[in-house]
Amino acid sequence: MTGPVEAVLFDLDDTLCTYERSADDILAVAFDRVGVDPFFDGAEYVERLGEFSDAGDDIRDTRRAAFGTFAVEAGHDEAVGEEIADIYTDERDQTNVRFLDGAERALDALADAYRIGMVTNGDPWMQSQKLAGLGIEDRFEVVVHGGHDAPYKPDPEPFHLALEELGVDAERTVHVGNSHASDVTGAHAAGLRSVWLADGDPPFDHDPEPHHVVESLHDLAEEPWG
């Protein structure tokens, strides 16, 4: 794709920010309080969460359903998993996040030159607190929550909603994200250009191929589409 860029859309989690406390750190607290040995970890939680999530669900309800099922699968009562989920929710401060290396600088630089929006897969209740914790809740002209305002990425609809709100054509818009499955694939399905944040991942060998690959968001501040 060629032509001038007018707008940039960002993913949020693991693109602009990450939690100060990992999922495993919080799960360790929860398992200890309930008094059971760990029967799943943060990686399994993240990998399987989609099994329990329908569009519009509150993340707290989704987490209870997931942890309850994990408990039953491990031979515990469902209530044990639900208690772990409730402790996790109490412990997880959604505002306790930090910018990834280069993210704040890139956001500042691009906001000076382009229209800025966000397309994120996540509960509005949760994502809004992260933006507030970073102090950037007012930086985006539009925020679309996949799974709530529209289907989850990589469905093209959340991208289309953002473009409609901005009044910008897809071919003049770039989407920046760390996930090939949701960000790159979704951007291409919607007709946008893609920037994949590789962040040390192996060389890319999947379809569709991103239009641009960066190892750090510092690269976007220096030479966005070079």
GUTI-860059 format. One record per residue: y, z, x of N, C-alpha, C in turn; residue in three letters. Coordinates in steps of 0.1 Angstrom, whole numbers, plus 5000, padded with zeros to 4 digits. Atoms other than C-alpha are relative to their C-alpha. Layout:
// GUTI-860059
YZXYZXYZXAla ...
This chain:
// GUTI-860059
498850005008500050005000501250005009Met 498750014992503549925012501150034990Thr 498849975009507049994999500550145002Gly 499449864997509350295000499450114992Pro 500549885007508150634991501250074993Val 498949935007510150814964499650144996Glu 500449875004508051114956498850055008Ala 501149954994505551344972499450124991Val 500749905008502951554953499250085010Leu 500849914992501251854970498950074992Phe 501049905004498052034965500550145004Asp 499549874996498452414968499050075010Leu 500949924992495352604980499449935012Asp 500550064987494352535016500749885004Asp 499150114996497052275018501350065004Thr 498749934997500252475016499850145004Leu 500149864998498852825016498550045000Cys 501349945001495853055020500250154998Thr 499949865002495153415011500050085013Tyr 500149914988495853695036498750075001Glu 501449945000492553855025499049904995Arg 501050105004489453645023499250054988Ser 500849965012487153644993498950095005Ala 501049914995484453805015500550145002Asp 499549864998486754095024500150074987Asp 499949935013487354164987498750034994Ile 501349975006483754124977499350125007Leu 500649884993482754375004500550134994Ala 499549895007485054624987499350024987Val 500650005013483654544953498650055000Ala 501549964999479954574963499950145004Phe 500149864995480654904981500350094988Asp 499649915011482355054950499050014989Arg 501150005010479554944927498850075005Val 501249934994476955074951498849915001Gly 501150094998474854764955500149925012Val 499950094989473954544984500549874996Asp 499550135003475754214985498949904996Pro 501050105005473853944965500649864999Phe 499450134998476353654970501250025009Phe 498849994991479253574993501149904995Asp 498850075004482653404991499749854999Gly 500350155000481253054999499249964987Ala 500850035012478753064970500950024988Glu 499149985011481453204947500949874998Tyr 499250115001483752914955499349874996Val 500850125003481052654954499549994986Glu 500650005013479652754921500950034988Arg 499149955010482752864902500149894989Leu 499950105010482952524885499049994989Gly 501149995010479652584867500450084988Glu 499749915011481352844846501449984995Phe 498650035003484852694842500149894991Ser 499650115009485952494812501649995000Asp 498550025000489452344809500750114991Ala 499249905007491952614799499550145001Gly 500649864998489752914809501050085009Asp 499349914991491453214824499150035012Asp 500849984988490253264860499250134999Ile 500749875001489453624852498850004992Arg 501250025009487053534824499049925007Asp 500950084993485553264845499250075011Thr 500649924989484953504874499050104994Arg 501049915006483253754851498749934996Arg 501250075004480953494837499149965013Ala 500750044988480053374872499350115007Ala 500649884993479453714888498950064991Phe 501149955009477453824857498749925002Gly 501250094998475153524862499450025014Thr 500549984987474853584899499250135001Phe 500749875000473853944892498649994994Ala 501250025006471153844868499049925009Val 500950084991469753584892499550095012Glu 500449914989469553864919499250124995Ala 500849895006467654094895500850124995Gly 499249895005470554314884500449974986His 499550025014472054374850501349925001Asp 498750085000474854134840501250085001Glu 498949925000477154424836500450045015Ala 499749974986476854494874500949895006Val 499250114996478254144881501450014994Gly 498750005007481054184855500950125006Glu 499349904993482054514872500649965013Glu 499550054987482254354906501249904998Ile 499050105003484354074890501350084997Ala 498849925004486754334875500750065012Asp 499549944988487154514909500749895008Ile 499450114992487754174926501449964994Tyr 498750045006490554094901501050115003Thr 499049894997492154434907500449995014Asp 499750004985491954394945500749875004Glu 499450134996493054024946501549994996Arg 498650025002496854024949500349865002Asp 499750154999497753664941501349975007Gln 498750034993501153704957499850025016Thr 500249974985499553804991499449885007Asn 500450134994499453455005501049975011Val 499250044989500853295036500049845001Arg 499950154997501952935045498949975011Phe 500850064989499452735065500949955011Leu 499250044989500652635099500749874997Asp 499250125002503452375095500449974986Gly 499850045014503452385057501450024996Ala 498649985004506852545052501049905006Glu 499250104993508452315077499949874994Arg 500350145006506852005062500650004986Ala 499550005013507852115027501549995000Leu 498650014999511452165037500549865004Asp 499650134996511651835055499849894989Ala 500350105010510051635027500950024988Leu 499149975012512151805000501449955002Ala 498750064997515251675018500149854998Asp 500150155000514051315015499449944988Ala 500850065011511851284984500050094988Tyr 500349925011511251404949498750085003Arg 501149914997508751694951499350054988Ile 500849945011505951794927498750065006Gly 501249944997502651974927498949974990Met 501150015009499251894913498950085006Val 500949904995496852184917498950034990Thr 501149955009493452274903500150155000Asn 499949855000494052634892500750054988Gly 499449925011494952884865501550025002Asp 498549984998498752884859500450145003Pro 499849864997498653264859499950035014Trp 500349974986497153264893500949925010Met 499250084991499052974909501550035000Gln 498649965001502453084897500350125009Ser 499849884992502053414915499949965015Gln 500050054986501153234948501349945003Lys 498750064998504253024945501150105002Leu 499049894999506353334939499850085013Ala 500349924987504653514969500549925012Gly 499550094989505653214991501549984999Leu 498650025003509153214976500449854998Gly 499750145003508852844965499849974986Ile 500350035014508452874928501049914994Glu 499050095005511652674923500149875008Asp 499950124991510952404949499549874994Arg 500750125005508952164927500649964986Phe 499550055013510351944899499050014989Glu 501149995010506951954882498850065007Val 501349954995503752154886499049984989Val 501150035009500652024869498750085004Val 501149924997497652254867498749934994His 501250065004494352064867499150104994Gly 500949915007491852224843500850084989Gly 499249935010494752354820500949904993His 499150105006497452094815499349874998Asp 500850125001494951814820498650035007Ala 501349974993491351774834500250035014Pro 499949974985490651894869500149875008Tyr 500150114990491351664898498549995004Lys 499350124997489951414907500349914988Pro 499650085011490551294872501549965002Asp 498650044997493751084874501050054990Pro 499049955010495351244843501050105006Glu 498949914995497051534861501049935009Pro 499150074992498551294886501049924991Phe 499250075009499751074857501150084993His 499149915006501351374840501250035009Leu 499049974990503251454872501049885001Ala 499250124998504451094876500949984988Leu 499350015012505551084840501250095000Glu 498949915000507651394844501149975010Glu 499050034989509251274876500649864997Leu 499550135002509750924863499949915012Gly 500250084987508350764895498749934998Val 501250095001505750484898499050065010Asp 501149954992502350564913500149945014Ala 500050064987502750314941501250045009Glu 498949944992505950494953499850155002Arg 500349854999504250834954498850025009Thr 501149954991502151014980499550134995Val 500649865003499751304973499450055013His 500449934988499051555001499050114996Val 501049895003495851765000498950005010Gly 501149984990492951905020498649964995Asn 501350035005490151804997499849854997Ser 500350145003488651464998499649984986His 500650015014486751514966501050004989Ala 499049995011489651614945501349935003Ser 498650054997492851514963500049855004Asp 500050144996492051184980499449914989Val 500650085011489651054953500950004988Thr 499250005012491951164925501349925002Gly 498750074998495151024941499749854999Ala 500450145000493350684946499749954986His 500350045014492150684910501249994992Ala 498850015008495650734898501049905006Ala 499250104994497050464921501050055010Gly 499149944990498850694946499549985014Leu 500450004986498850684983499550155003Arg 500649874997496850974999500350045014Ser 500049944986497451205029499050115000Val 501149914999494351395038500350105012Trp 499949904990494851725057498650035006Leu 501349994994491851715080499850145005Ala 500149864995492552055097498750025008Asp 501249974991489752015123498749954994Gly 501350055005487151855100499649885008Asp 500650114992484851595115500749874996Pro 499450135003486051235117499649954986Pro 500350045014486351085082499149884999Phe 500950125001483550855071499549994985Asp 500350015014483650875033500949904993His 499250085008484950645006500650094988Asp 499050094994487750614996500650055012Pro 499449964987489350625030501550044997Glu 498649965003492650815029501049905007Pro 499050094994495750615036500650065013His 499549934988496950875061499150125003His 500749884996495151155080500850085009Val 499249914991496951455095499150125004Val 500749884996495551745115500750134996Glu 499149885003498451975106501149954992Ser 498850045007501351965082501249995009Leu 498950034990503551975113500249855001His 500050144999502651605114500949934990Asp 499250055011504351545081501550025002Leu 498649974997507551705092500649905011Ala 499650084989507651485123500149854996Glu 500150145003506551145111499149984988Glu 500849995012505351155075498949904998Pro 500950105004503650825070499749905012Trp 500150084989503550695106498649985005Gly 
